[in-house]
Structures are given as structure tokens and as C-alpha cells.
Amino acid sequence: MKKITFYIVDVFAEKKYAGNQLAVFREAGDLSGDEMQQLARETNFSETTFILQDGQRDGGYDVRIFTPAEEVPFAGHPTLGTAHVIRSEILKGRAAALSLNLKVGKISVTFGRDGYNWMKQIEPEFGKPHPAKAMAAILGLPVSDIDGRFPVQEVSTGLPFFIVPLKTLASLKAAKVDRNKYFAFIKDTWAKGILVFCPQAHEAPNDISVRVFVDYFGVPEDPATGSGNGCLAGYLVKHRYFGQDRIDIRSEQGFEIGRPSLLLLKAEQDGERISISVGGKAVIVARGELV
């Protein structure tokens, strides 16, 4: 088997040792799916990615994404982090944009001069709303903590999430998932992850604060979730959360688990279509070789 190099990357991180950790394995096409899953369990990060070969196919790089529990068709921080590795390590910083061939389809990533990388997500799909009372019980919160002006709703841009609007940062900090109620609730639902958000932030000039719970995928709480924040961006525009059909905001996440993260969200509705882009920085913190 050819040498397989791997990297540890912090994504949606303004500096090292923040954001969401990602392991990226390069030239990994000789690995079986079972071997990739074993390596994802070994790293035990929210996600681990595998670049199948250094060259492009059909104008993009073939990449597979695994959580510790299973392979997923799309995830946000793995997309940005893997694109950062390809640009830095394979293309030696010479690309302004590139595409990843994921199971959800081709996802494009552009690289800004300011160090922020942007991914264009696919059109959001909106599922049915759910009773606030049921979600409050899962989160260990009084139902009055949920903002009843907006729905608890399933949304997907490739990976579905429940979007739950909370009123205050205090409520967001207090949320604690009851695993028994959570697994019973998601047994027959499209979405498995829960994203809670509020219109207050730990740090200025951030606009909103977010937490994401994805125990179904082996991750009790995720430090930075590009896919979930993409769903949130679509939700905010569809329901005119800020009173308009476009947003350009700063979303913070991970403060409650010691991994402060920053995600930039842009979305706009034009007729029935909603365009979504999620941006952030990525930093390579380690490089190694699989033995």
C-alpha cells in the first residue's frame, strides 16, 4: 500500500487549538470503507475525511467523510478543512477555488485573500415543524425558553438538522440533552442532529450563538458545524428571522465546550430559491504518516 499522509486541521478557527478538529487522510483510495470507518473511530473527531487521490476527476477531488459512527454524504467543517489541505499541500497555495466530489454532489470552495474560505451549499430542503414542547423536554428546558414566533423545523443542505430557536444565551448555555428522550424522538425522523441558536453572543461583534448536538453520529456536542449552520442560514432567510430575505452574519459556536469557533453565514432568497454560503478559516496543526 502506498504511503498515506494525514493532517490534523482546526476548522472555523481564528487561531490554532480552537474551532473543530478534523483528520484528513491523503491518497487514501486503496483503503476500504471499513478501514476508513476504523480510522475515523481511531481519531474520534467529529469527522474524518479521505482524499482518494491527489488528482482531479470530473473537475473535482474525490472525498469521503466519516463520523465515528458512520459515513455521511456531506458535512461543513470537513469540506472547508479538506479543501484547505488540498490547496495548501497538493496545489501549494496556487488555487483561488476548487471543488470536492462528495456523496451529496459537487461542492465548490473559494479562498479569500483575508484567509476565509467559503463553500457554496446546495439548496435547502425544509421538513415538517415539530412541537416545541417535545424538543424542550429533550433539551431539559422549559418550553417558554423556545421562541414561539418561529418553528422547530427539520432543514437540510445535505445533512438534516432540527433547528430550534431559543430566546436567550442563558437558555442556550443551560441546554442539556436527555439521551433517552433524544434517541426515542429521532427514531423515525429525517433529521438526527439538533441545532439550537439564540440572538445573543458570547463575544462582540458576533450576531448569534449556536450549539449542535449529534449523539446519533457519536458526537455528543460539535464545536463547529458548517452543515448545520448552512441549514440555519436557510431557515433564518425563509422565516425572515432578521426581517429580511438576505443575511450576512457571524455565528459563534463551541464556547460551552472550550473550542470557540466562528462561522460566517451568507444567504439570500430569490423567489423560491435560497442560496447559501458558509465561510471560515482553517489551520493545519499537525502532519503525520499512517504506519
C-alpha positions as CSV (number, residue, x, y, z in Angstrom):
1,M,0.0,0.0,0.0
2,K,1.3,3.5,-0.9
3,K,2.3,5.9,1.8
4,I,-0.7,7.7,3.3
5,T,-0.1,11.1,4.8
6,F,-2.6,12.6,7.2
7,Y,-3.2,16.1,8.7
8,I,-4.9,17.5,11.7
9,V,-6.7,20.7,10.9
10,D,-8.6,23.1,13.1
11,V,-11.6,24.5,11.1
12,F,-13.7,27.6,11.7
13,A,-10.8,28.6,14.0
14,E,-9.4,32.1,14.3
15,K,-6.3,30.5,15.7
16,K,-4.7,27.1,16.5
17,Y,-6.4,24.9,19.0
18,A,-9.8,26.3,18.5
19,G,-12.6,25.5,16.1
20,N,-13.5,22.0,15.1
21,Q,-10.8,19.3,14.7
22,L,-10.5,17.4,11.5
23,A,-8.3,14.5,10.4
24,V,-7.6,14.4,6.7
25,F,-6.0,11.3,5.0
26,R,-4.4,11.9,1.6
27,E,-4.1,9.4,-1.3
28,A,-6.4,7.1,0.6
29,G,-8.1,5.4,-2.4
30,D,-6.6,1.9,-1.5
31,L,-8.4,1.9,1.8
32,S,-11.7,0.1,2.1
33,G,-14.8,1.7,3.6
34,D,-14.4,-0.5,6.7
35,E,-10.8,0.7,7.1
36,M,-11.8,4.3,6.7
37,Q,-14.5,3.8,9.4
38,Q,-11.9,2.2,11.7
39,L,-9.6,5.2,11.2
40,A,-12.5,7.6,11.9
41,R,-13.1,5.8,15.2
42,E,-9.4,6.0,16.0
43,T,-9.2,9.7,15.5
44,N,-12.6,10.1,17.2
45,F,-13.0,13.6,15.9
46,S,-16.5,14.8,14.8
47,E,-15.4,13.9,11.2
48,T,-12.5,12.4,9.4
49,T,-12.0,12.7,5.6
50,F,-10.3,10.7,3.0
51,I,-8.9,12.3,-0.3
52,L,-9.0,9.3,-2.6
53,Q,-6.2,10.6,-4.9
54,D,-4.2,13.8,-5.4
55,G,-5.6,14.3,-9.0
56,Q,-9.0,15.6,-10.0
57,R,-11.8,13.6,-11.5
58,D,-14.6,15.4,-13.4
59,G,-13.3,18.7,-12.3
60,G,-13.2,17.9,-8.5
61,Y,-11.4,15.9,-5.9
62,D,-13.0,12.7,-4.7
63,V,-13.5,12.8,-0.9
64,R,-15.4,10.6,1.6
65,I,-16.5,11.8,5.0
66,F,-16.9,9.7,8.2
67,T,-18.1,10.4,11.7
68,P,-17.0,7.9,14.4
69,A,-20.3,6.1,13.8
70,E,-20.9,6.1,10.0
71,E,-20.2,7.7,6.6
72,V,-22.1,10.9,5.8
73,P,-22.9,12.5,2.4
74,F,-21.9,16.0,3.5
75,A,-20.5,17.9,6.4
76,G,-19.4,21.5,6.5
77,H,-16.1,21.7,8.5
78,P,-14.7,18.6,6.7
79,T,-15.5,20.3,3.4
80,L,-13.7,23.5,4.2
81,G,-10.8,21.7,6.1
82,T,-10.2,19.2,3.3
83,A,-10.2,21.9,0.7
84,H,-7.7,23.9,2.7
85,V,-5.4,20.8,2.8
86,I,-5.7,20.3,-0.9
87,R,-4.9,23.9,-1.7
88,S,-2.0,24.1,0.8
89,E,-0.4,20.7,0.4
90,I,-1.3,19.4,-3.1
91,L,-1.7,22.7,-5.0
92,K,0.9,24.6,-2.9
93,G,-1.4,27.6,-2.5
94,R,-1.9,28.2,-6.2
95,A,-5.7,27.8,-6.4
96,A,-8.4,30.5,-5.9
97,A,-11.1,27.9,-5.9
98,L,-11.6,24.1,-6.2
99,S,-14.4,21.5,-6.0
100,L,-14.9,18.4,-3.9
101,N,-16.8,15.4,-5.2
102,L,-18.9,14.3,-2.2
103,K,-21.7,11.8,-1.9
104,V,-24.1,14.7,-1.8
105,G,-22.7,16.1,-5.1
106,K,-20.0,18.6,-6.2
107,I,-19.3,21.3,-3.6
108,S,-17.2,24.3,-4.6
109,V,-14.9,26.2,-2.2
110,T,-13.3,29.6,-2.8
111,F,-10.3,31.1,-0.9
112,G,-10.3,34.7,0.1
113,R,-7.3,36.9,0.5
114,D,-8.4,37.6,4.1
115,G,-7.9,33.9,5.0
116,Y,-11.6,33.0,5.0
117,N,-12.6,30.0,2.9
118,W,-16.2,29.8,1.5
119,M,-18.3,26.9,0.5
120,K,-21.4,27.1,-1.6
121,Q,-24.0,24.7,-0.1
122,I,-26.8,23.0,-2.0
123,E,-30.4,24.3,-2.0
124,P,-32.0,23.8,1.4
125,E,-34.9,21.4,1.9
126,F,-37.4,22.2,4.6
127,G,-39.1,19.4,6.5
128,K,-42.1,19.5,8.9
129,P,-42.3,21.5,12.1
130,H,-42.3,19.8,15.5
131,P,-43.9,20.6,18.8
132,A,-41.8,23.0,20.9
133,K,-42.8,21.0,24.0
134,A,-41.2,17.8,22.8
135,M,-37.9,19.5,21.9
136,A,-37.9,21.4,25.2
137,A,-38.1,18.1,27.1
138,I,-35.2,16.7,25.1
139,L,-33.1,19.8,25.9
140,G,-34.1,19.9,29.6
141,L,-35.5,23.4,29.1
142,P,-38.9,24.9,29.9
143,V,-41.0,25.3,26.8
144,S,-41.1,29.1,27.4
145,D,-37.3,29.2,26.6
146,I,-38.1,28.4,22.9
147,D,-39.0,31.4,20.7
148,G,-42.6,30.6,19.7
149,R,-42.6,33.1,16.9
150,F,-40.6,30.7,14.8
151,P,-40.9,26.9,14.2
152,V,-38.9,24.0,15.4
153,Q,-38.2,22.6,12.0
154,E,-36.1,20.0,10.1
155,V,-33.8,21.6,7.5
156,S,-31.2,20.0,5.2
157,T,-28.5,21.3,2.9
158,G,-27.1,17.7,2.5
159,L,-27.4,16.6,6.2
160,P,-30.6,17.4,8.0
161,F,-30.9,19.1,11.4
162,F,-33.6,20.2,13.8
163,I,-33.4,24.0,14.0
164,V,-34.5,25.2,17.4
165,P,-34.9,29.0,18.1
166,L,-34.1,29.9,21.8
167,K,-34.8,33.3,23.3
168,T,-31.6,33.9,25.3
169,L,-27.9,33.0,25.7
170,A,-28.8,31.8,29.2
171,S,-31.2,29.2,27.8
172,L,-28.6,28.1,25.2
173,K,-26.0,27.6,27.9
174,A,-28.4,25.6,30.0
175,A,-29.4,23.1,27.3
176,K,-28.5,19.5,28.2
177,V,-29.7,16.6,26.0
178,D,-31.6,13.8,27.6
179,R,-30.2,10.9,25.6
180,N,-33.1,8.5,26.2
181,K,-35.7,11.1,25.1
182,Y,-33.4,12.2,22.2
183,F,-32.9,8.7,20.7
184,A,-36.6,7.9,21.2
185,F,-37.6,11.1,19.4
186,I,-35.2,10.7,16.4
187,K,-36.1,7.0,15.8
188,D,-38.4,7.8,12.9
189,T,-37.3,11.4,11.9
190,W,-35.4,12.6,8.9
191,A,-33.0,14.8,11.0
192,K,-30.8,13.3,13.7
193,G,-28.8,16.4,14.8
194,I,-30.2,19.2,16.9
195,L,-29.1,22.8,16.4
196,V,-30.1,25.4,19.0
197,F,-29.4,29.1,18.5
198,C,-30.2,32.5,20.1
199,P,-29.8,36.1,19.0
200,Q,-27.2,36.8,21.7
201,A,-23.5,36.1,21.6
202,H,-20.6,35.5,24.0
203,E,-18.4,37.9,22.0
204,A,-18.9,41.1,20.0
205,P,-19.3,41.6,17.1
206,N,-20.9,38.1,16.7
207,D,-24.6,38.1,15.8
208,I,-25.8,34.7,17.1
209,S,-24.7,31.8,19.2
210,V,-25.2,28.2,18.3
211,R,-24.8,24.7,19.9
212,V,-25.2,21.4,18.0
213,F,-25.9,18.0,19.5
214,V,-25.3,15.0,17.3
215,D,-25.1,12.0,19.6
216,Y,-26.6,9.8,16.8
217,F,-23.2,10.2,15.0
218,G,-21.1,9.5,18.0
219,V,-20.5,13.2,18.9
220,P,-22.4,14.5,21.9
221,E,-21.7,18.1,21.1
222,D,-20.0,19.5,18.0
223,P,-17.7,22.5,18.3
224,A,-18.4,24.0,14.8
225,T,-20.9,22.7,12.3
226,G,-20.8,24.0,8.8
227,S,-23.6,21.8,7.6
228,G,-25.9,22.7,10.5
229,N,-25.1,26.4,10.2
230,G,-25.9,26.2,6.5
231,C,-29.3,24.8,7.4
232,L,-29.7,27.6,9.9
233,A,-28.8,30.2,7.3
234,G,-31.6,28.9,5.1
235,Y,-34.0,28.8,8.0
236,L,-33.2,32.4,9.0
237,V,-33.9,33.7,5.5
238,K,-37.0,31.6,4.9
239,H,-38.7,32.7,8.1
240,R,-37.4,36.3,7.9
241,Y,-35.8,36.0,11.4
242,F,-34.0,39.3,10.9
243,G,-36.9,40.8,9.0
244,Q,-35.3,40.4,5.5
245,D,-34.7,38.0,2.7
246,R,-30.9,38.0,3.0
247,I,-28.4,37.7,5.8
248,D,-24.6,38.3,6.2
249,I,-23.9,37.4,9.8
250,R,-21.3,36.0,12.2
251,S,-22.3,32.8,14.0
252,E,-20.3,31.6,17.1
253,Q,-20.2,28.0,18.4
254,G,-18.2,25.8,20.7
255,F,-17.8,28.2,23.6
256,E,-19.6,25.8,26.0
257,I,-17.1,23.0,25.3
258,G,-13.9,25.1,25.2
259,R,-13.5,25.2,21.4
260,P,-14.6,28.7,20.4
261,S,-15.4,28.8,16.7
262,L,-16.6,31.4,14.2
263,L,-18.7,30.7,11.1
264,L,-19.7,33.4,8.6
265,L,-23.1,32.9,7.1
266,K,-24.5,34.4,3.9
267,A,-27.9,33.6,2.4
268,E,-30.4,35.2,0.1
269,Q,-33.8,34.2,-1.2
270,D,-34.8,34.9,-4.8
271,G,-38.3,33.6,-5.5
272,E,-38.4,30.0,-4.4
273,R,-34.6,29.6,-4.4
274,I,-32.3,30.2,-1.4
275,S,-28.5,30.5,-2.0
276,I,-26.3,29.7,1.0
277,S,-22.6,30.1,1.6
278,V,-20.7,29.3,4.8
279,G,-17.2,30.7,5.5
280,G,-14.4,30.3,8.0
281,K,-10.7,29.9,8.5
282,A,-8.7,26.7,8.7
283,V,-5.3,26.0,10.2
284,I,-3.1,22.9,9.8
285,V,-1.7,22.0,13.2
286,A,0.0,18.6,12.6
287,R,1.2,16.3,9.8
288,G,1.9,12.5,10.0
289,E,2.1,9.2,8.2
290,L,-0.1,6.1,8.6
291,V,2.0,3.1,9.5
